[in-house]
Amino acid sequence: MKELLQNVYKRRSVRHYSDEKLTEEELAKVEEYLHNLKPLIPELKVEFQIVPCSETNCKFNAEYCLLVYSEEGNLWLTNVGYMLEQWDLYLASLNIGVCWFGMGKVEEERQCDLVYAIMLSFGKCDPSVFRNGDYDFSRDEADSFWSGMSDDRLGAIVRLAPSAVNSQPWRVDQVDNKFNVYRQRGGVPILSNRLFKRWNKVDMGIFLCYLDIALESEGYTYSRVLGTESDEGKRVLVATYTVDVKH
Ligand SMILES: Cc1cc2nc3c(=O)[nH]c(=O)nc-3n(C[C@H](O)[C@H](O)[C@H](O)COP(=O)(O)O)c2cc1C
């Protein structure tokens, strides 16, 4: 995961694409990487379909959309966020633009035992749209969502994680080497509760992906116990990390 760190400072949501098409070689790399994604929950089956963006309800002028289908189960949307954020970051390294598209709809919500989760648009774009460092982000400061933080370097990386409408629903409570990661419920009122609930679960997977990149890049080892996708209470425990310095 740590090889993705440099792309954390580069990626952004790309909503304007160029007319240039992906080469066959680029498309092959994009597809191949889908098979290399590290799952959060290996037991959950996840499948992908690449379709022309014009065949979806995605309003961007991207060449393609990636449709993500998953088996349902505890934290399935979080697993999807964790996996596809790796892909989002990888595509930035190829100068291919991506945007998560939560408003996406498909005609067939089910494919055998799998359920539609989300789509992401992607295609060629002007490489100058990418970021170039950690200064061009509109994000909360790490100490506003992470209590007891003992290593600012971790906060400086994870605060850059993208989320639906930039809602940043994550909270971290650290006590010594235990990090409890929560999803804060009841965020942005402008969106229908149903959609928002769903996206924030994806957001949490994106956050865990960034946390793993940060821990690995800064030389920590860790183990993780996952929590639940419950819709009860103001804060839902998504994962507990036990973190150690690598020897
Ligand atoms: C789960 C999820 C769903 C999103 N859905 C949409 C969407 O429907 N339309 C859109 O324009 N952007 C969408 N975004 C992009 C976010 O608005 C964007 O990531 C956030 O504002 C941070 O900006 P950045 O990605 O450029 O860093 C989505 C992002 C996530 C993580």
The ligand as an ORCA input file, in Angstrom:
! r2SCAN-3c Opt
* xyz 0 1
  C     -18.465      7.859     -2.053
  C     -18.277      9.114     -2.876
  C     -19.297      9.544     -3.721
  C     -19.120     10.700     -4.492
  N     -20.123     11.070     -5.348
  C     -19.945     12.164     -6.140
  C     -20.969     12.537     -7.072
  O     -22.025     11.895     -7.174
  N     -20.738     13.630     -7.858
  C     -19.566     14.358     -7.777
  O     -19.403     15.326     -8.533
  N     -18.577     14.028     -6.878
  C     -18.740     12.951     -6.083
  N     -17.743     12.573     -5.195
  C     -16.496     13.352     -5.117
  C     -16.390     14.202     -3.835
  O     -17.246     15.308     -3.922
  C     -14.920     14.624     -3.645
  O     -14.148     13.464     -3.457
  C     -14.706     15.541     -2.453
  O     -15.400     16.756     -2.618
  C     -13.211     15.848     -2.239
  O     -12.623     16.434     -3.366
  P     -11.388     15.749     -4.140
  O     -11.795     14.334     -4.479
  O     -11.162     16.573     -5.377
  O     -10.201     15.740     -3.239
  C     -17.904     11.457     -4.412
  C     -16.896     11.006     -3.551
  C     -17.068      9.859     -2.800
  C     -15.945      9.393     -1.926
*
